[in-house]
């Protein structure tokens, strides 16, 4: 299939209101150009979304073939693009929505799903939601790290972020979750004052850009007999702008606050974002698990000629 085809069937879904246009292109026939991604993600001239996710057989992409070499069961690849058309490593909320989409398509019914991403294999399982309202999807997000190493951990920061709307630049901690993040701690009143219609300035300038998380620690509470941390977060996503949620950002935020808290900090963290709440768990093997809802809200048929025309000045 090419972008010149008359129509394109898509599904719209979201994870805590981080929303995506989903494509079933399992045979890899679609020419998913940056222009087409921008047209689909446009909220006025297209369907609208924070990104576009394509289901494609791993063997159909070079990146997927590399994943299969390490994990033969990862037969499906999550081809994720930011709303600006740029290729991204992966997306934590998107992984859950991708899993729900595969389930809808009849491509996943086992207890665990191994799927390929540009950040490696991600494993997904269904879990009970804390409030009992429908199933959640839990994703092993792989290893997380503080790129600045022991010096950054000891100092509590390795970068500086100038956030529009705030008077002074703030120290920040870089966290890698398969994609780059920079986490800044604020007071509650500062979180609302931050202007994320403009990208924060991060120094040193990250070579591949970065997502910036603004977090407010909210203390600890007991959930199902386990002491859990609690934070509130806003995020400016690389290549997108402010979004209602960011799965990898929630992991980065939780692990940064856990790092700042030091020895004895909880392993489980609930992260409130404008679009809802997700749960992050630090696993014993140095990985982090992200759990939260995934909702498929609509199926649609896109008139590609109309979408392309709608982008013209």
Secondary structure by P-SEA (a helix, b strand, c coil): cccccccccccccccccccccccccccccccccaaaaaaaacccccccccbbbbbccccccaaaaaaaaacccccccccccccccccccccaaaaaaaaaaaaaaccccccbbbbbccccbbbbbbbbccccccbbbbbccccccccccaaaaaaccccccccccccbbbbbbbbbccbbbbbbbbcaaaaaaccccbbbbbccccccbbbbbbbbbcbbbbcccbbbbbbbbcccccccccccccaaaaaaaaaaaaaaaccccccbbbbbcccbbbbbbbccccbbbbbbbbbbcbbbbbaaaaaaaaacc
